[in-house]
Amino acid sequence: MKLNNLELNPGSVHAKKRVGRGNASGNGTTAGRGMNGQKSRSGSKTRSYFEGGQMPLSRRVPKRGFCNIFKKKYAIINIEDLNRFNNDETITPERLLEEGMIKKVMNGIKILSQGNINKKLTVRAHRFSQEAIKKIETAGGKVEVI
């Protein structure tokens, strides 16, 4: 097979319909747009959600809930994930980014207490759960709030 032998499948390509070229063509006069109405006029466009004056679906459906635009989002790390570091190491947000444990710092980092920690670490983060503080300190580590 060569490039000069390639052909389109029969019937896959149609000639463009040429409208408004006289009555003999079958698509003269109204050019396939029907008789009257908004869509028969030139330059007529409606919004994609327009329903002909009927109350649009987006306004008919009841709205629920509340979205707080001032809410702070924290990058979350579980305590069990900190076991990959060596003893007496200081863990900072920059270090977590380098290791690929978080993608972005966002509004800060929060350490949660899922799992156990068996290394003595100094953890610097923006937020800690109470249980996480207990587990880090019982392992001999320190907690520093940034």
Residue, then its C-alpha position, 0 to 999 in steps of 0.5 A: m500500500k502506498l500513499n498514492n493508492l489511498e482513496l476515501n470510502p465510497g459515499s463517505v464524502h458528500a458535496k455541500k448543499r448549495v442553497g438559495r440558487g434558484n427554484a430549479s435547484g430545489n432549494g431556492t426561495t426560502a433556501g431550506r429554512g421554511m416559511n416564517g419565524q425567527k430561524s428563517r431570518s438572517g442573523s438569527k441566533t439564540r443562546s444554547y439554553f434558550e427554550g423559546g421563552q419557556m422558563p429555562l431548566s437551569r432556573r426551574v431546578p431548585k438550588r441547594g447548598f452553599c459554597n463558601i468562597f473564602k474556605k481555605k483548602y489544605a494539602i493533607i498528609n497522613i502520619e503514616d506517610l512520614n515514615r519514609f523519612n530518616n530519624d531526626e529529620t526536619i519535615t517542611p512543606e518544601r521537603l514534601l513538595e520535593e518528595g512528591m507527597i503533595k502537588k501544591v501547598m495551597n493554603g497550607i499543609k495539615i497533618l492528620s493522624q491516620g496510621n502510626i509513626n515510629k520515627k523521631l521527626t520534627v514536623r513543620a506544618h500549618r495545621f495538625s490534628q490533636e491526635a497527630i500531635k500526640k502520636i508525633e510527640t509519643a514517638g519522640g518528635k516535635v511539632e512546629v506550627i508555621 
